[in-house]
Amino acid sequence: QVQLVESGGGLVQPGGSLTLSCAASGTTFSTYPMGWYRRQTPENGRELVATISMYDSINYADSVKGRFTISRGSIKNTVFLQMHNLLPEDTAVYYCNLATADKSFWGEGISVTVSS
């Protein structure tokens, strides 16, 4: 069973930076598409933040382009999200995602709060 563990969240001032990490366990030797999503309020659904395909093609939400960078780690199926120039509207619970051919897996989520 695939499990995803996120780390690196917390409280940061506007304009600050944070890096989120996600490590997958229970995967095979394959490289899978992975990504970060966020939920800004409990009433909202999860929205795409950034994704990286199995061929390292990258996609960003317009709201984070130029500020966030998604990258893979040296360990297979790990992914990072570097977040710079954070804004109060980036406050959310961030979720890591890994997609296999027939199933999508989610981490439990990690909180990021941008506030002075």
Helices and strands as residue ranges (DSSP letters): E 3-7, E 10-12, E 18-25, E 34-39, E 47-52, E 58-60, G 62-64, E 68-72, E 78-83, G 88-90, E 92-99, E 104-106, E 110-114
